[in-house]
Amino acid sequence: MTPAARVQTAIELLDAIIASARAKGAPADRILAEWFRNNRFAGSKDRRAIRELVFGAIRACGPVPETGRAAMLRLAETDPAIAPLFDGSKYGPSALGADEAAAEGGIAPEWLERKLAASQIAGDEAAALLDRAPLDLRVNTLKADRASLQLPVESHPTDAPNGLRLEPGTPVEQWEAFRDGRIEVQDTGSQIACLAVGAQPGETVIDLCAGAGGKTLALAATMDNLGTLVAADTDRNRLSRLGPRAERAGVTNIETRLLDPKKEREALSDLMGKADAVLVDAPCSGTGTWRRNPEARWRLDEAELARLAEVQSYLLDLARELVRPGGRIVYVTCSLLDEEGADQFEAFLARDDDLEAQPPALPAGRPRGNGVRLTPYHDGTDGFFIACAGRA
C-alpha cells in the first residue's frame, strides 16, 4: 500500500470507530482486527502503519471527532508527513478543501476534563493518560521466579515483586514461557492491587468481579494454591476464559461462580460472613486505562458514570456481607475520578461503623483519601485507586 492509501484506510477505520464509540459498540482493537482479517492484501508493515495512524489520531483528539478525516487532520497538525498525502491520488484521501477544519484536541470531552481536574488529574498528569502503555508481565511464582527466569529479550523489573517490563508489541504469546504458564501479561498496577489483598495460603478469598481472571491468577499464586479462591462474575463469556488460563498457570484452588445481577446473594449464600478477604475490582469508567483504550473516553457520558457509581456502591455493600469478622475488603477501580475512588470508598465507610480504613502499604502510589492512587505519570502504571477496610 502507498502511504496515501494507508492514510485513507486509517480514515475509514476511524469513521467506523467513531460510529461505534457513539453507539457504545465494538472497541477500536476489535474493529481493526476484523479489517485486517478481511483484507489480507495489507502486509505486516501496512498493518503496523495503519494501526499507528489510527491510534495516533484517536490520541490527538479530545472530544469525539465529527469524522475520521477530521481526526486525521488533527494528527497532521503534529505530524508534517501526513498533510501532503491529502493529494487526491488513487486510493488516497481527496485533496484538502480551503475551509476544512481539524478535529478538536485535548485530553477528553470538556465535561470529563473538568471532572479529572477536580480529582487533581490535570496538566502532565492528564497528558500521560494518552501515552502509549508499556508491556508488563507477571512471573507466575507457582512455576518460576523473577530472578532466574530467562526470556528471549531484555526485560526490566517493575515495582511489583514479580513484575517485568518489555517494549510494547513484544510477541510474548509466542514464547514458550507464556505457553507453559511461567508468565502472564498483567499491568504492574494490577499486580500491585493484588498485593493489597494480602491473600495468605489457606484463606477463603473471593474475587467478586473476576472477569477473565487476571487478578484471580495472581491471588492463587500468592496463596500457593492453598485455601479457597472463588472467582465470581456476571459475564459468562469472560469468566469462561479463566479455566484454560488457570490450567496453563498450574492453578488448582479456584472455584468459579456465575452470578445473576442483583441475585448475587443467592449464588454466594454459603459464603456469607465467611470470607477472609473480598476483592471488589469494580466496574468503572476505566479512565486509568486510556493508554491502552484511548477511544474509551469517547464512550463515557455522565449518565453512564452515575450508573457505574451505583454499581460500585452496591458491590461494596455485598462485600460487607461476605467478609467474616476480622476480615478485610479491598476496593479497586482502574479510574482516576474521585467519585469512583476516594469519595466512593469514604461513603462506604460512613455507612457502617463496623468498618475501619486500613490504607494498604504498597510499593508505589500516593495517598488519596483513605486509599492509594497509582497514575501513569507518577508510577508508570495504569491508573488505579486501591483501598482496604477491615471488619471489626
Summary of the structure (lengths in Angstrom):
residues: 392
radius of gyration: 22.2
end to end distance: 65.2
largest distance: 71.5
contacts: 1348
relative contact order: 0.11
helix: 43%
strand: 17%
